[in-house]
Amino acid sequence: MNYVTPDLTSLNHLAAYHASGTLHVGNGKCLPIVHVGSSHIRTTDQSFHLYDILHVSKISKPCLSVQKFCQNNHV
């Protein structure tokens, strides 16, 4: 599972996605992946990292994998 966002401005270390992959959503549509990047969430005590975020401009809401978040941040 990857993280997904429609918001390009939320990504750091951005790169164009050159593979032919798409994101399959619940209604059966396949949405093109445009970029891949990373980001972080800062709190007063810690910084959490999000890797391999897919930029899918046609998705309506961002998606976060709780399992991947916990594994990447050892929480």
C-alpha positions in Angstrom: 0.0 0.0 0.0 1.2 3.5 -0.9 0.2 6.9 0.3 -1.8 8.8 -2.2 -2.4 12.6 -2.6 -4.0 14.9 -5.1 -2.0 17.8 -3.8 1.4 18.2 -5.6 2.5 21.0 -3.2 2.5 18.6 -0.2 5.3 16.5 -1.7 9.1 16.9 -1.1 11.8 15.3 -3.2 9.4 15.1 -6.1 10.1 13.0 -9.3 8.0 12.3 -12.4 6.5 8.9 -12.4 7.7 7.2 -15.6 6.3 3.7 -15.1 3.0 2.7 -16.7 1.2 2.1 -13.4 -2.2 3.4 -12.4 -4.2 3.5 -9.2 -7.3 1.3 -9.2 -10.1 2.8 -7.1 -13.3 1.3 -5.7 -15.6 2.4 -8.6 -13.4 0.4 -11.1 -11.6 3.3 -12.6 -7.9 3.5 -13.1 -6.3 6.8 -12.3 -2.9 7.8 -13.7 0.0 8.3 -11.3 1.8 11.5 -12.2 4.6 11.9 -9.7 6.1 10.2 -6.7 7.6 11.9 -3.7 7.9 12.0 0.1 6.9 14.3 2.9 6.9 14.6 6.6 4.7 15.5 9.5 6.2 17.5 12.3 4.9 17.6 15.8 6.4 19.5 18.7 8.3 16.3 19.8 9.0 14.4 16.6 9.1 14.3 12.8 7.3 11.5 11.0 8.3 10.5 7.5 6.1 9.4 4.6 7.9 7.7 1.7 6.7 6.7 -1.7 3.7 9.1 -1.9 1.9 8.8 -5.2 0.6 12.0 -6.8 -2.7 11.1 -8.4 -4.2 14.4 -9.5 -7.7 12.9 -10.2 -8.2 11.4 -6.8 -10.6 13.3 -4.6 -9.1 12.7 -1.1 -5.6 11.8 0.2 -5.1 8.3 1.5 -2.8 7.2 4.3 -1.8 3.6 5.1 -1.7 3.4 8.9 0.3 0.1 8.7 3.0 1.6 6.4 3.1 4.8 8.5 3.8 2.8 11.7 6.4 0.6 10.0 8.2 3.6 8.4 8.3 5.5 11.7 8.8 2.6 14.1 5.7 3.4 16.1 
